[in-house]
Amino acid sequence: KKLCSLLLCLILALSLAACGIIAAPEPEVPEEPEYTGPTVSVGGQTVPVDETLAQSEFAPEDFAVDEITGRVSCLSRSALTGIDVSSHQGEIDWAAVAADGVDFAILRVGNRGYTQGGLNADGRFEANLAGARENGLKVGAYFFSQAVSVEEALEEAEFVLSILDGRGLELPVVFDWEQIVEEEARTDGADSATVTACAIAFCRRLEEAGYQSAFYCNGMLGYLQYDLAQLQHLDAWYAEYSAWPSFAYAFALWQYSKTGSVDGIAGNVDLNLWFPADTEN
């Protein structure tokens, strides 16, 4: 009798479960394996490195710092020395710049204001372009963006194209979106999807017009803001003020100082290395 009762109870339980009256036990979900790959620390966070993306092959021993000038040279591959400038540098003696070993210049075309959002042309762009050209420097350009939508990024691209007016450049036109950290800005709280979409839209429009394009980032933007998987088709201009660039991912330009000294420029200037694509690590 006891066996019959147990069988009846089991049959009843199975019947009720099949009818949905008694929930069947949910299948166990296997735990995801613990991540054991490379990581970086940035902004107080530990971030996994996506090894499916193009990786940087640089190491500290690939670079040397001149203790007198503060300039960095690359020992493992060909690299050109350059500066990036805007109206903040004032009038520049480009002949002196060229004579001081500078190979290229990235010139600010303009910017979007971070409070009202207006577009502004750089007051020294035309003079800087003419001076750099006349003295044999290779030239690129950048726009300081504060776009908060794809529509604004495209507006910035059209603004840049109207100023360039079809003039050729040897280096890319760079989308330079930055976070404003010391003051309130209209871009505060911009999410990764928006900023990434803005970079893609700006760069695609420049490429449609026949220019090379790139995006600017530091570690915070590169690891925490941009979705780099969507930007793999673009060159990166990476900023880190140190003796070597520790960024995990591949990049074409490295801004290594904001306190550089170059003949022909009063005050500090940003210093860069450019690693042309036709050279190998």
N, C-alpha and C positions, 0 to 999 in steps of 0.2 A: 504493500500500500504506500509506504513512504517513497519508493522508487517511482511509482506511478504519479504521486503528487509532485515530485520534483520534475518529472518529464512534462507534466501538464503546465507547471509554472514556467518552465523554459520555453515551451511552445507558445504560451500566452505572451511572454515577454518579447519573443521574436516577432510575433504577430503584431503586437502593439508598436514595436519599433518600426516594422515595415509600414504601418499605417501612419507613422509620424507622431503617434501619441507619446511614445517614449523615444527621446533622441538617441540615435546610435552614437557611440563614442567617436569623436573626431580623430582622423588619422594624425599621427605624430608628424610634425614638420621638422625635417632635419635641420640642425643648427648650421648656420653658415660657417665655413672654416675661418679661423682667425687669420687676419691679414698679417703676412710675415715679410712683405716686400719692403722696398726702400720708402722712407718717409722724410719730410722736412718739417722744421718748426718755423712758423711764421705767424705773427700777430697773436701770440699766445696759444696757437693751435698746432696740433700735429696733423699734417696732411699727407695722405698716401701719394706716392708718385705713380702716375699712370704710365706704365712701361710700354703701352701700345703706341704712345706718341713719340715723335722724333726727339731723341735725347741729346743733350749737350755732351760733348766728349772732352771738355776742358777739365784740367786739374790745376792745382796751385802752381805746380812746377812748370806750367806752360807760359808763365808770365814773369816779367822782371820789372821792378820799379826803379826809376832813376831817382836817387835820394836828393839830388840837387834840384831837378826840374819838377819832380813829382809825376812825370809822365810814365805811362805803362807801355811796355812793348811785349809782343807775343813771340815766344821762342819756337813754337811748334808749327806755325803756319803763317802764311803771308797775311799781313794786316796793314791797313792804312790809318793814319792819324787824322783826326778831324775835330771840328768844333760845331756846336749848335748855338745860334745867336738870334736875338730879336732886337727890338728897339731899346730894350733895357741896357744893351751894351753901348748905345750911342753911336757916334761916328767912328768907323773902323778904318784903319790904315791897312788895306788889303795887301798891298805890296809887302809890308812888314810881316803880316800874317803868313804869307806864302814863303817868305825867306826864313821864317822860324820853324819850318818843317811841317807845316799843316798841309795835308793833301786834299781835304774835302771840308765842305761846310753844309750844314742843314739849317735852312733859313726859315724863320717863322713867317708864314703868309698872313696869319691873322689869328683871331681868337673869338670865342663866344663868352660874354660876361657870365659870371657865376651867380649873379643876383637877379638882374633884369633879363639876361639872356640875349642881349643884342649882339649882332655880328660886327666885328671891327677888323679892318685891314691893319697890318703892321706898318707903322709909319716909315720904317727903314728897309722894307723888303726890296723895293726897286733899287735903292742905292747899294744894298748888300749884294743883290744878284749881279748887278753890273760890276761891282768891285771884285767879287769872287771870280766871275768869268774872265775879266781882263787880266787876272793874275794866275790863270791856269788851274784854279781849284775845281774839282768835281763838286757838283751841287745837288742837294736834295732839299725837300721842304717839309714843313709840318704845320698842322693847324691844331691849336689848343681848343679842344672840344669840351663843351658842357652840355651836350645833347642829352635829352631825357626821353627821346622817342626816335624811331627810324625816320620819321618825317623831318625832324630837326637835323639828323645826321645827313640826310640827303640835301637839305638846305645848305648845310656847311660845305658839302662836296661841290655843289653848284657855285657857291661863293668862291671857293678856292679855284675852280676851273675858270671862272670869269677873270680872276687876277692873273693866273698863269697864262691865259690867252694862247694856249697851244705851244708855248715855249718848252723845248725839251729839257729834261733833267737826267743826270747820270745815276742818281740815287732815288729812292722811293719818295713819294708823298705820304707822310705819316699821319695817322689818326692818333692824336695825343689826348686821350681822355684821362683826366686825373681827378682824384678825390681832393676836396678842399678840407683840410684838417683843422685849421686854426680859426675859421669863421664859418658862419652859416652859409649854405649854398643851396641853390635850386636842385642840385644833383644829390643832396643828402638822401640816403635811403634807396638810391637806384639799385635795382637788383641785377643779378648776373645775366639773366636772359635778356634784359633790355640793353645793357652795356655791350654785350656780345653782338646782339642784332645791330646796334648802331655802328660798331666797328665794321661788320660785314657789309652793311649798306654803303657806308662811306667809301670803303676800299673798292667795292665792286664798281661804284660809279666812276672812280678815278681810273680803274683799269679799262672800263668801257671807253674812256676818252684817250686811251693809249699810254697811260702812265703806270709805272710800277707803284705798288702800294705796300704799306706796312702798318703795324700798330705798335704803340709805345706801352711799356709796362714796367713796374718794379715787382718785387716779390709779392707784395700784398695784392696787387691787381692780378698778377700772373697766376698765383696759386688760389686766391680766394674770390676774385671777382669775375675774371674772364673764363668762359668755357673754352679752353684751349683746343679741345677736340674739334670744335667748329672753325678754328682759325688756323689749322695746320697748313692750309694753302697760302698763307700770308707769312712774310718775314716778320720777325719780332725785333724791336729795338728795346733792349733790356737795360735798366738802370740799377746799378748797385755800386756804391762808392766804397770800393775796397781794392785790395791788391789783386784779386782775381774774381771772375764772375761765377758765383756758386749756383746759379739757376740750373734746375734739373733738365730743362728742355732746351731744344735747339733755338738759336737766335742768330741774326745776321749782323747786328750792331750792338755795341756795348758802351753805354755812357758810364764812365768810371769815376768822374770827378765833377763837382759843381764849383770848385774853388781853384780851377786851373789858371795858369798865367801864360799868356801868349803875347808876343810883341805885336804892337799895333792896336791892342785892345786895352782900354783903361779898366782896371778892376778885374773881378773874377769872371771866368768863362767856363762853360761845360766842356769837358774833354771826352773824346770818344775813340773807339777803334771800330773799324769796319772790316768784316771778313768776307771778301767777295766770294760768290758762289763757285767760281771756277778754281778755287784752291781747296786742298784737302787738309784735314786735321793731321 
